[in-house]
Each structure stands twice: as C-alpha cells, then as structure tokens.
C-alpha cells in the first residue's frame, strides 16, 4: 500500500517531465525516420550498370529477404553471412555505411537468414530451423545468384555465427566458391565457451570486485543447457573488452541506430531485432546443434582458398582457437590468417577500412591471379 502511494506521488510530481519525455520521444522518432530517405538518397547508386535492390525471395518454401548492392553488376558476387545465429548486426541494415568501398569491386549480397531481421516472423515453424535447412537455403541462394549474374562462383564471407554455415558450404560445395573468408570464425563451440568463461573469471579476479566474481560464479562454466546462460556470460566479455576493444558505447550505438534508420528496415522490424526476437527464436531452435559444432573434427581440409580475419582481442571466438585450427587445416588452394591488432569480435566494424582493403586488394586480387 505504501509502495503504491509513493509511486503515485512520484508520478504526480513528474507529470510535466513525462510530457517532455513524450515530446522528446516524438521528435526522436521523426528524426530517425527522416534519416531513412536521407540515407537512401545520399547512398544512391547512379552508375549505368549498378544495382541496389531489396528483394523478397523464397528459399525452402519460406519467404526471406536479401539486399543487393554494387556499382557494376558484372563485378564478382560476394555473399555476406551475418552472425548470431539470428543476429544480423552487421547485415543489410548497416551495409550502406560499411560497404562503401566493397560495392565498387563486388556485387554485395546481404541475406537476412531465416528467423533473423526482416526474415523473422512468428509463423516460422520450429522444424524449419535446422542446420540442414540452413545449408540448403544458403546453397539455393548461391545457385540463384550464380544463374542471375552468370557467374560460376561467388565469394563467401561469414561473420561469427554465419561462419558455421559458411564453413559447411565451403567444405561441401568448393566448386561454387571463389574463396571463403571466415571473420571471427567459430571452430569448436564447447572449447570457445570454456576459454571465454575462464577469461572473465580471471579478469574479475584482477579487478578484485567480489560481487562480480560471485555473479560470474553463479553463471557457472559450460556446457550450458540454455543459450541465455551464454548471453549472461557475454555481458562480462563485453565488460572486459573481448567483444569490442575500443569505445563500446559508440559501436553498439552504431548498430542500434542502423536498425532504426535503415531504409531497408521498417521501424517495427528494427525494434523487434533490437529486442532479440529473431536471436532468441533462432538460438532456441538451433541450440542443440550449435553446441555440437566442432570443425576440428568435421573439417580437416578445404578445396577452396580460405582466409581467416581475426580480432586479436576476441574472446567470443577466441583467437587462440583460430590459430590452432588454421595451423592444422589442409588448404589445397592456399590459406591465410590475418590478425586485426585493434579489434575484438567485430573487426568489420572496428577496423572497417582494413577489412574492406583486405577483401579488395588481397582476397579478390589473389583469386583473379589464379
């Protein structure tokens, strides 16, 4: 009773500020929405043979979305597989900002995978969210683009969760892939969870903060039976610089604003993605399969050129794992491991210029010479 009375008195005193908050929220809404046409116009592709196309496509009988951009449709096709799985944080909604150099040399295709971003809806059947279906969808997309752009092969770039399907596709269909680029590559899921947990335990000890140490102890070491335990752990990885190395608020702010200002996303789609609708749906439905990922056993060799782009400080997909996997991998057509010295899990964002330059002046040029 006292609590209710106090709350009512508090709200009464805040009546005027609440009005102000409503006004501010309305102004912010208008401002964000006005960014959409501005971004669309300012990044418009005007070259005669260019393309900028948001398209609904059918993969496996279910509608999904892709966004295609390039200055010249005769350029090689590059498909980007976003992470999560189920979290297109560096996907189509941020492509107008992150791909400005890439679209001069590639026809870049962003795919919001089934259950993620624009390709999420509550009617998707759980039995459609399997690894086999994921691979089939990706393969169908590749074949569709090969036919459409009259090219025998495509470049495939996967980030984090997207490297699961990326690695499987490169291993299974090398004849369709110019080169595979794994950014923050997942290797052995259980081992990466164990390494990252030990990392936050040690960092908490260094801090001397017993409250945080107890919170981390309450999460406990892997294996986890529900994916939310990983998300709890990830909060501390972020805190200790293993997710974003520099200026966490700036980079996360960029991602969130991208969802709200992208011309490709309706406001509700952006809000749903920010709130984790697709992420939770995808990870809940695929978690048992995700936990079993172990490419050290599944992929001993690749028949396509392979590149790993890895943030030195990454503790989501720990660098030590990628280095060991790289050293043991038999790559018939060559392999390279490039360390991004000033990045953690998001080198695409933290060192975007270097990321673009490597794709253009290393990956593309080396493949053109072969």
N, C-alpha and C positions, 0 to 999 in steps of 0.2 A: 504493500500500500504506500509506504513512504517512498519507495523507488518510483512508483507511478506518479506520485505528486511532485517529486523533484524533477522528473523528466518533463512533465507538463509545464512547470515553472521555467525550466531551462529553455524549452521550445518557445514559450511566450516571449522571453527576453530576446531570443534570436529571430523573432519574426521578420524584422527589417533585413538583417543579413541573409536570411533564407530567400527573400525576394531578390536580393542582389545576386545570390548564387544562381537562381533561376535565370536571371537576365544574362549573367556571365556564361552560363551553360548554353543558352540560346545563341549568344554571339559566337561562342567557340564552335558550335555546330555549324553555323552559317559559314564561318571562316574555313573550317575543314572541308565543307562541301564545295566552297569556291575554289579550293586547291585542285579539285579534280579536273575541271575544264582547263585551268591554267597549266597543269602538268601535261594534259593531253595535247594542248596546242604547242607548248614550249618544246615538247619532245617529238613532235610530229615528224614522221619520215616522209621526205619530199622527193627522194631520188626516183627516177623513172621506173626502175625495176625493183623498188623497195617493197617491203611488206610490213604491216602492223595489223594483226588480226587476232581478235579474241573469239574463240570458237568453242561451241559445244559439240562434243564428239561422243560416239558410242563405242565403248570398249567392254567386251564381255556382256553386252546387252544392257549396260547401265550408262546413263549419260554422265560424262565427265567434261572437264574444261582444260583447254590449252591456250597459250598466248604465244604468238609467233611474231618475231621482230627481226628485221635485217635490212641493210641498205641495198643489198643486191641478192635477189633470190637464187642467183647462180653460185653464191658462196656456199661452202660446206655447211651441212646441218649439224648443229650442236644441241643435244637434248640435256637439259638440266633436271636432275632428280633431287627434289628437296628432302630435307631431313625429317626428324621426328622419331619414328614414322608418324605421320599425321600432323606435322607442324611445318607449313610452308613459309617459315620466317624469312628465308632468302629466295623466295619464289617469284611468281609473276607480279605480285603486288609491289615488289621493290625493284623490279627489273629495269624500269625507266631510269632509275638512279644508279644502279650498279653495273649495267651492261652497256654503257655509252660507247666504250671502245670496242667491245666484243661484236656489236652489231655491224661494225664496219668490215669485219672479216668473216663473220659467221651468220647464218640464219639461225637465230637462237630460239629454241622452243622450251617454254616452261609448261610443265604439266602439274596441275593440282591433282595429286593421286587420289584414288577412290577413298572417300572418307575424310579428305583434308580440304581446307579452304573452300573454294567455290564448288568442289566436288563432294562436299559433305551435305547430307540431309538425313533426317531421322527415319526415312523409309528404306535405307540400305539394309539388306538382310545380313545378319551376322555371318551366315555361312558363305557369303561372298568375300569375306575379309581373310583370305588365306594367302600364304606365301605363293602357292602355285598360281592362284588367280592374279596376284600382284605381278608375277613374272610374265604371265600370259598377256596381261594388259599392256605391259611395257613393250613386249615383243610385237604385239599388234600395232602399237603406236609407231614403233620403229619401221615396221613394214609399210604402214600407211604413208609415212613421211618419205621413205625411200622411193616409193612409187610416185608420190606427188611431186617431189623435187628431182626426180630422175637421177638418183644417185645410188650406187651400190652399197655405200657405207655411211655411217654417221659417227660423229664424236659423241661420247657419253661421259658426262660429268655428274658424279654423285656427291652429295654432302651428308655426312653423319648417317642418319637413318636411311637416307637414299643410297648409301654405299652398299647396303645389304642387297637390294635388287640390282644395283649397278654391277657389283662383283659377280653375281649369279648370271646376269645377262652376258657379261664379257667372257665368262668361263664357258657358257653354254652355246653362245652364238658369235664366236670371234669373227666369222666371215662377214658379219654385218657391221663391225665396229672398226673405225679408223684407229682409235685409241681410247683407252679408258682412263679417266682421271678420278681418283678417289681422294676427296678432300675430307680430312678428319675421318679416316677410314675405320669402320668397325671391323675388328679381327676376331676376337674371342670374347663373347659378351660377358660371361661369368668372370673371366680374368680382369676385364676392364672395370667391372663393378668392384671387384676386390681391391684393385690398385687404387681406385679413386676413393674408396672408403678409408683405406689406410692413410691416404693423403690428407683427408680432412681431420682424421684422428690426430695425426702428427702436427698439423697446423694449429689445431685447437690447444694441444699441449704447449706449443710455443707461445701462444697468446696468454696462457695462464688463467684463462677465463673458465672457471669450474662449471658455471651454468651452461655454457656452450658445450663443454665436454660431456656433461650429463645428457644434454639434448641429443648429441651425436650417438652416445652410448645407447640411448632409447631407440634410435633408428635401427641400430644393430648392423652387423656385417651381412653381405649377401651369402647365399641366394635369397631373393625376395619372392614372395608368393603373389604380391600385388604390385603393380607398377607405381602406385602412389608413394611407396617407400623410396623408390629411386628419385622421384621428384622432391621429396623431403631432403634427401642427400644432396641433390643438385643445388639446393639453396645455399649449402655451405661451400660447394665447389665454386659457385658464383662469388660468394663472400671472400674466398681466398685466391681469386684470380685465375682459376682453372677453366673458366668458361669464356670470359672476356678479360683480356690482360689489362687494357687501358680504358679509362673513362666508361665505366659500366653504364651509368645513367644515360649518357649520350647515345651509346649504341643501342641500348634497349629502347630508348625513346624513339630512335630512328625506325626500329622495327614496328613499334606500336603505331606510330604516325603513318607508316607505309600502308598499314591495313585500313586506316581511316581516310586516307587521302588518295588512294589508288583509283584511277579511272576504271580499272577492271573489277573492283570490288564494290558491291552495294554496301551501304553503311551497315546493314544487319549482318551481312556476310563477314565483314571486318570485325564486328563486335563478337559474333559467335566464335570466330577464330581466336581472337584475343582471350576470350573466356575459356578456351581449351576444349570446346565441344568436339572438334574433329580429332584433336590429340588424344583425349580420353577415350573416345569411341574406338579409334584405331589401335591404340596400345592395349586397351582392354581385350579387344577381339583377337589380337595377334600376339599377345604377350607370351603365351606358352611356346610359340615358335621362335619368337625373338630371343628368349632366354637360351635357346639351344644353338644359337649361331656360333660356329667355330670354324672359321675359314682356314685355320692352321691344319685342320684335318680334311676339310672339304675341297680346298683349292690349293693344290701343290704346284700347279703350273698354269700359265696363261699363254694363249697363242695370239694375243693382240698386244701392241705396245701399251705399257702401263706406267702411269705416273701417280705418285702419292704427294699431295700437298698437305703439309702437317704443321700446325702451330706448335712452336717449341714448348709452350706452357700449358698445352691442352691436357686437362685431367678428366674430360668427359670420355674421350677416346685417347687414352694416354700414349704419348709419343714413344715410350719405350716398347710398347706392343707393336706399333707400326714398323719401327726399326728392325725388330726381330723377324717379323713376318716378311719384310722386304728382303732381308739378307738370305732367307731360306727359300724365297719364291723363285721358281724356274720360269723365266720370261723369255720365250723363244725370240721375240721381236724387240727385246730391249725393255729396260725398266729404269726409272729414276725416282729418287726420293728427294724432295725439296723441302727444307725446313724454313718456316716463316719465323724469324727470330723475335718479332714483336707482337706475336699473336698467341691466342689460346685456341679455343674451339671454332672461332669464326674468322679465319684468315681472309675469307671472301669479303668480309666487312671491314676488319681492322687493317688489312693491307690490300685494299681493293686494287690499287694501281699495279702492285706487284703480281697479284693474281691474274689480272687481265693480260698483263705483259707476258707472263709465262705461257698462258694459253695461246697467245698470238705468235710470239717470237720463239717459243720453244716447241710446244706440242704441235701446233699447226705446221710450222716450217719443217720440223723433223719428219713429220708424216708425208709432207709434199715431196721430200727428197727421196723417199723410199719407193 
